[in-house]
Amino acid sequence: MDSREMARVFKILSVDARVRIVTLLKERSMCVNALAKQLDMSPAAVSQHLRVLRDGGVVLDCKNGNFVHYSINPETLDSWKSMTSMLLECDAVPACCRMRGVDSCGN
């Protein structure tokens, strides 16, 4: 995954409401009105956030009668988890420690 794709992922998750939506949808699928009630937001605002999450592949939508239910796309979350782990893991000794001639800064 290139740096632009990583930045896109973080941009999608940079809004508190979207993170809260993802958290709720990890528990169970929900429709817009149920999410709006849980989040104390208007259905229109929730719909806008769901559009961004759907366009990013984070959520899937499924029409059920007159309602659209949204659920998490586990493949996307697994991919993002791997990507962020690779980005955020650090095995290197910080430069300040190397300058002092130590192998780690824990001591």
Biotite code that builds the C-alpha atoms (Angstrom):
import biotite.structure as struc

atoms = struc.array([
    struc.Atom([0.000, 0.000, 0.000], chain_id="A", res_id=1, res_name="MET", atom_name="CA", element="C"),
    struc.Atom([1.475, 3.351, -0.993], chain_id="A", res_id=2, res_name="ASP", atom_name="CA", element="C"),
    struc.Atom([1.583, 6.511, 1.116], chain_id="A", res_id=3, res_name="SER", atom_name="CA", element="C"),
    struc.Atom([-1.398, 8.076, -0.684], chain_id="A", res_id=4, res_name="ARG", atom_name="CA", element="C"),
    struc.Atom([-3.564, 5.074, 0.104], chain_id="A", res_id=5, res_name="GLU", atom_name="CA", element="C"),
    struc.Atom([-2.463, 5.150, 3.748], chain_id="A", res_id=6, res_name="MET", atom_name="CA", element="C"),
    struc.Atom([-3.296, 8.852, 3.958], chain_id="A", res_id=7, res_name="ALA", atom_name="CA", element="C"),
    struc.Atom([-6.743, 8.122, 2.464], chain_id="A", res_id=8, res_name="ARG", atom_name="CA", element="C"),
    struc.Atom([-7.386, 5.500, 5.144], chain_id="A", res_id=9, res_name="VAL", atom_name="CA", element="C"),
    struc.Atom([-6.454, 7.880, 7.937], chain_id="A", res_id=10, res_name="PHE", atom_name="CA", element="C"),
    struc.Atom([-8.538, 10.651, 6.383], chain_id="A", res_id=11, res_name="LYS", atom_name="CA", element="C"),
    struc.Atom([-11.601, 8.397, 6.349], chain_id="A", res_id=12, res_name="ILE", atom_name="CA", element="C"),
    struc.Atom([-11.061, 7.565, 10.032], chain_id="A", res_id=13, res_name="LEU", atom_name="CA", element="C"),
    struc.Atom([-10.107, 11.102, 11.061], chain_id="A", res_id=14, res_name="SER", atom_name="CA", element="C"),
    struc.Atom([-13.679, 12.054, 11.981], chain_id="A", res_id=15, res_name="VAL", atom_name="CA", element="C"),
    struc.Atom([-14.968, 11.050, 15.422], chain_id="A", res_id=16, res_name="ASP", atom_name="CA", element="C"),
    struc.Atom([-18.463, 10.233, 14.129], chain_id="A", res_id=17, res_name="ALA", atom_name="CA", element="C"),
    struc.Atom([-17.065, 7.774, 11.580], chain_id="A", res_id=18, res_name="ARG", atom_name="CA", element="C"),
    struc.Atom([-14.996, 6.007, 14.216], chain_id="A", res_id=19, res_name="VAL", atom_name="CA", element="C"),
    struc.Atom([-18.102, 5.755, 16.408], chain_id="A", res_id=20, res_name="ARG", atom_name="CA", element="C"),
    struc.Atom([-20.108, 4.366, 13.468], chain_id="A", res_id=21, res_name="ILE", atom_name="CA", element="C"),
    struc.Atom([-17.450, 1.728, 12.776], chain_id="A", res_id=22, res_name="VAL", atom_name="CA", element="C"),
    struc.Atom([-17.440, 0.783, 16.465], chain_id="A", res_id=23, res_name="THR", atom_name="CA", element="C"),
    struc.Atom([-21.228, 0.329, 16.502], chain_id="A", res_id=24, res_name="LEU", atom_name="CA", element="C"),
    struc.Atom([-21.296, -1.606, 13.235], chain_id="A", res_id=25, res_name="LEU", atom_name="CA", element="C"),
    struc.Atom([-18.630, -4.004, 14.491], chain_id="A", res_id=26, res_name="LYS", atom_name="CA", element="C"),
    struc.Atom([-21.227, -5.178, 17.030], chain_id="A", res_id=27, res_name="GLU", atom_name="CA", element="C"),
    struc.Atom([-24.168, -5.575, 14.606], chain_id="A", res_id=28, res_name="ARG", atom_name="CA", element="C"),
    struc.Atom([-25.645, -4.247, 11.388], chain_id="A", res_id=29, res_name="SER", atom_name="CA", element="C"),
    struc.Atom([-27.838, -1.173, 11.734], chain_id="A", res_id=30, res_name="MET", atom_name="CA", element="C"),
    struc.Atom([-29.945, 1.176, 9.636], chain_id="A", res_id=31, res_name="CYS", atom_name="CA", element="C"),
    struc.Atom([-29.407, 4.940, 9.410], chain_id="A", res_id=32, res_name="VAL", atom_name="CA", element="C"),
    struc.Atom([-32.143, 5.811, 11.912], chain_id="A", res_id=33, res_name="ASN", atom_name="CA", element="C"),
    struc.Atom([-30.826, 3.386, 14.529], chain_id="A", res_id=34, res_name="ALA", atom_name="CA", element="C"),
    struc.Atom([-27.308, 4.769, 14.106], chain_id="A", res_id=35, res_name="LEU", atom_name="CA", element="C"),
    struc.Atom([-28.617, 8.340, 14.306], chain_id="A", res_id=36, res_name="ALA", atom_name="CA", element="C"),
    struc.Atom([-30.391, 7.561, 17.567], chain_id="A", res_id=37, res_name="LYS", atom_name="CA", element="C"),
    struc.Atom([-27.328, 5.863, 19.076], chain_id="A", res_id=38, res_name="GLN", atom_name="CA", element="C"),
    struc.Atom([-25.033, 8.710, 18.017], chain_id="A", res_id=39, res_name="LEU", atom_name="CA", element="C"),
    struc.Atom([-27.461, 11.535, 18.810], chain_id="A", res_id=40, res_name="ASP", atom_name="CA", element="C"),
    struc.Atom([-27.067, 12.847, 15.268], chain_id="A", res_id=41, res_name="MET", atom_name="CA", element="C"),
    struc.Atom([-29.465, 13.606, 12.456], chain_id="A", res_id=42, res_name="SER", atom_name="CA", element="C"),
    struc.Atom([-30.108, 10.806, 9.948], chain_id="A", res_id=43, res_name="PRO", atom_name="CA", element="C"),
    struc.Atom([-28.831, 13.116, 7.189], chain_id="A", res_id=44, res_name="ALA", atom_name="CA", element="C"),
    struc.Atom([-25.481, 13.565, 8.972], chain_id="A", res_id=45, res_name="ALA", atom_name="CA", element="C"),
    struc.Atom([-25.173, 9.812, 9.556], chain_id="A", res_id=46, res_name="VAL", atom_name="CA", element="C"),
    struc.Atom([-25.962, 9.180, 5.879], chain_id="A", res_id=47, res_name="SER", atom_name="CA", element="C"),
    struc.Atom([-23.144, 11.502, 4.807], chain_id="A", res_id=48, res_name="GLN", atom_name="CA", element="C"),
    struc.Atom([-20.646, 9.679, 7.035], chain_id="A", res_id=49, res_name="HIS", atom_name="CA", element="C"),
    struc.Atom([-21.895, 6.301, 5.816], chain_id="A", res_id=50, res_name="LEU", atom_name="CA", element="C"),
    struc.Atom([-21.376, 7.443, 2.227], chain_id="A", res_id=51, res_name="ARG", atom_name="CA", element="C"),
    struc.Atom([-17.710, 8.169, 2.976], chain_id="A", res_id=52, res_name="VAL", atom_name="CA", element="C"),
    struc.Atom([-17.316, 4.844, 4.780], chain_id="A", res_id=53, res_name="LEU", atom_name="CA", element="C"),
    struc.Atom([-19.088, 2.967, 1.958], chain_id="A", res_id=54, res_name="ARG", atom_name="CA", element="C"),
    struc.Atom([-16.976, 4.678, -0.721], chain_id="A", res_id=55, res_name="ASP", atom_name="CA", element="C"),
    struc.Atom([-13.898, 3.674, 1.271], chain_id="A", res_id=56, res_name="GLY", atom_name="CA", element="C"),
    struc.Atom([-15.044, 0.061, 1.394], chain_id="A", res_id=57, res_name="GLY", atom_name="CA", element="C"),
    struc.Atom([-15.404, 0.068, 5.195], chain_id="A", res_id=58, res_name="VAL", atom_name="CA", element="C"),
    struc.Atom([-19.130, -0.624, 5.287], chain_id="A", res_id=59, res_name="VAL", atom_name="CA", element="C"),
    struc.Atom([-21.439, -2.730, 3.163], chain_id="A", res_id=60, res_name="LEU", atom_name="CA", element="C"),
    struc.Atom([-25.084, -1.905, 2.559], chain_id="A", res_id=61, res_name="ASP", atom_name="CA", element="C"),
    struc.Atom([-27.928, -4.370, 2.194], chain_id="A", res_id=62, res_name="CYS", atom_name="CA", element="C"),
    struc.Atom([-31.500, -3.380, 1.353], chain_id="A", res_id=63, res_name="LYS", atom_name="CA", element="C"),
    struc.Atom([-34.013, -5.122, 3.583], chain_id="A", res_id=64, res_name="ASN", atom_name="CA", element="C"),
    struc.Atom([-37.557, -4.093, 2.670], chain_id="A", res_id=65, res_name="GLY", atom_name="CA", element="C"),
    struc.Atom([-37.807, -0.325, 3.010], chain_id="A", res_id=66, res_name="ASN", atom_name="CA", element="C"),
    struc.Atom([-34.606, -0.111, 5.059], chain_id="A", res_id=67, res_name="PHE", atom_name="CA", element="C"),
    struc.Atom([-30.930, -0.252, 4.193], chain_id="A", res_id=68, res_name="VAL", atom_name="CA", element="C"),
    struc.Atom([-28.837, -2.015, 6.800], chain_id="A", res_id=69, res_name="HIS", atom_name="CA", element="C"),
    struc.Atom([-25.144, -1.276, 7.069], chain_id="A", res_id=70, res_name="TYR", atom_name="CA", element="C"),
    struc.Atom([-22.475, -3.659, 8.300], chain_id="A", res_id=71, res_name="SER", atom_name="CA", element="C"),
    struc.Atom([-18.698, -3.745, 8.515], chain_id="A", res_id=72, res_name="ILE", atom_name="CA", element="C"),
    struc.Atom([-16.628, -5.078, 5.658], chain_id="A", res_id=73, res_name="ASN", atom_name="CA", element="C"),
    struc.Atom([-14.187, -7.303, 7.587], chain_id="A", res_id=74, res_name="PRO", atom_name="CA", element="C"),
    struc.Atom([-11.838, -7.653, 4.608], chain_id="A", res_id=75, res_name="GLU", atom_name="CA", element="C"),
    struc.Atom([-11.238, -3.899, 4.523], chain_id="A", res_id=76, res_name="THR", atom_name="CA", element="C"),
    struc.Atom([-10.649, -3.688, 8.270], chain_id="A", res_id=77, res_name="LEU", atom_name="CA", element="C"),
    struc.Atom([-8.189, -6.594, 8.128], chain_id="A", res_id=78, res_name="ASP", atom_name="CA", element="C"),
    struc.Atom([-6.334, -4.930, 5.264], chain_id="A", res_id=79, res_name="SER", atom_name="CA", element="C"),
    struc.Atom([-6.206, -1.605, 7.118], chain_id="A", res_id=80, res_name="TRP", atom_name="CA", element="C"),
    struc.Atom([-5.064, -3.338, 10.302], chain_id="A", res_id=81, res_name="LYS", atom_name="CA", element="C"),
    struc.Atom([-2.129, -4.910, 8.456], chain_id="A", res_id=82, res_name="SER", atom_name="CA", element="C"),
    struc.Atom([-1.277, -1.635, 6.773], chain_id="A", res_id=83, res_name="MET", atom_name="CA", element="C"),
    struc.Atom([-1.288, 0.370, 9.997], chain_id="A", res_id=84, res_name="THR", atom_name="CA", element="C"),
    struc.Atom([0.736, -2.300, 11.799], chain_id="A", res_id=85, res_name="SER", atom_name="CA", element="C"),
    struc.Atom([3.431, -2.110, 9.129], chain_id="A", res_id=86, res_name="MET", atom_name="CA", element="C"),
    struc.Atom([3.441, 1.681, 9.299], chain_id="A", res_id=87, res_name="LEU", atom_name="CA", element="C"),
    struc.Atom([3.454, 2.000, 13.081], chain_id="A", res_id=88, res_name="LEU", atom_name="CA", element="C"),
    struc.Atom([5.759, -0.818, 14.155], chain_id="A", res_id=89, res_name="GLU", atom_name="CA", element="C"),
    struc.Atom([9.224, 0.317, 15.073], chain_id="A", res_id=90, res_name="CYS", atom_name="CA", element="C"),
    struc.Atom([12.180, -1.951, 15.721], chain_id="A", res_id=91, res_name="ASP", atom_name="CA", element="C"),
    struc.Atom([14.806, 0.729, 15.233], chain_id="A", res_id=92, res_name="ALA", atom_name="CA", element="C"),
    struc.Atom([16.813, 2.224, 18.066], chain_id="A", res_id=93, res_name="VAL", atom_name="CA", element="C"),
    struc.Atom([16.140, 5.985, 18.247], chain_id="A", res_id=94, res_name="PRO", atom_name="CA", element="C"),
    struc.Atom([18.966, 8.247, 17.083], chain_id="A", res_id=95, res_name="ALA", atom_name="CA", element="C"),
    struc.Atom([19.335, 9.759, 20.568], chain_id="A", res_id=96, res_name="CYS", atom_name="CA", element="C"),
    struc.Atom([20.146, 6.319, 21.969], chain_id="A", res_id=97, res_name="CYS", atom_name="CA", element="C"),
    struc.Atom([22.567, 5.451, 19.173], chain_id="A", res_id=98, res_name="ARG", atom_name="CA", element="C"),
    struc.Atom([24.446, 8.683, 19.882], chain_id="A", res_id=99, res_name="MET", atom_name="CA", element="C"),
    struc.Atom([24.808, 7.622, 23.537], chain_id="A", res_id=100, res_name="ARG", atom_name="CA", element="C"),
    struc.Atom([25.987, 4.171, 22.412], chain_id="A", res_id=101, res_name="GLY", atom_name="CA", element="C"),
    struc.Atom([23.119, 2.168, 23.922], chain_id="A", res_id=102, res_name="VAL", atom_name="CA", element="C"),
    struc.Atom([20.931, -0.454, 22.301], chain_id="A", res_id=103, res_name="ASP", atom_name="CA", element="C"),
    struc.Atom([17.671, 0.834, 23.754], chain_id="A", res_id=104, res_name="SER", atom_name="CA", element="C"),
    struc.Atom([16.321, 3.845, 25.593], chain_id="A", res_id=105, res_name="CYS", atom_name="CA", element="C"),
    struc.Atom([14.566, 1.751, 28.220], chain_id="A", res_id=106, res_name="GLY", atom_name="CA", element="C"),
    struc.Atom([17.402, 2.176, 30.729], chain_id="A", res_id=107, res_name="ASN", atom_name="CA", element="C"),
])
